[in-house]
Amino acid sequence: MGARREPVRTCVACRGTAGKRELLRIVRTPQGEVRVDPAGKGAGRGAYVHRDPACVRLALARGGSAIARVLRVGLPREEAARLGREIERELEA
């Protein structure tokens, strides 16, 4: 049996593609919470961004509009700021 192919996802910021494991997943949970999903397996609708500070800044620009659009959720400025801090912590880990 052949090796399994890694799924390819698109970065919400730069629109570039990469393997799922190379990107950071942001999830809108079934309860409506938006958070980082480090394992990439959490339940809910996902958005992906490169683990590159430039892509993260672009994804969070204008109150996280790129992420909010993909997740189909309103993202208030305070929530976008909290998400930005959460992403930064994840990138440092």
Secondary structure, DSSP 4 states (H G I P E B T S, - for coil): -PPPPPPEEEBTTT--EEEGGGEEEEEE-TTS-EEEETTS--SSEEEEEESSHHHHHHHHHHHHHHHHHHHTS---HHHHHHHHHHHHHHHH-
